[in-house]
Amino acid sequence: MQIHQVSAALDNKLAQLDKKLKQLEQEQIDTPRDGLDQDIAALQKIRAKLVKSKAIAWRAHELQDQNDEAKRARQRLMGLTLCAISLIGAGILVFLVVSNG
């Protein structure tokens, strides 16, 4: 699953949770009942965890991008090194052919 899909799914869950929280808070104002405060507190904890999960997912994505960029940089350096070695080898071969010819 791509980060944008994960983020969208978490945003969707957060929107549903916010709607439910708003509904419970309105219920609490209209007709207070036992256990409603606990339900609201539990939903707020879940919401905080979802927000934290989203932040962690984005951070992991950023770290993976940084790691991928470092890997590509190493690959570029390796490619340039191999090109330089090939050029030096070709130069030596040309020199040997010209000097023996």
Salt bridges, closest charged atoms under 4 A:
ASP11 OD1 - LYS54 NZ 2.47
ASP18 OD1 - ARG47 NE 2.52
GLU27 OE1 - ARG33 NH2 3.05
GLU62 OE1 - ARG59 NH1 3.66
ASP65 OD2 - HIS61 NE2 3.37
GLU69 OE1 - ARG72 NH2 3.08
GLU69 OE2 - ARG76 NH2 3.28
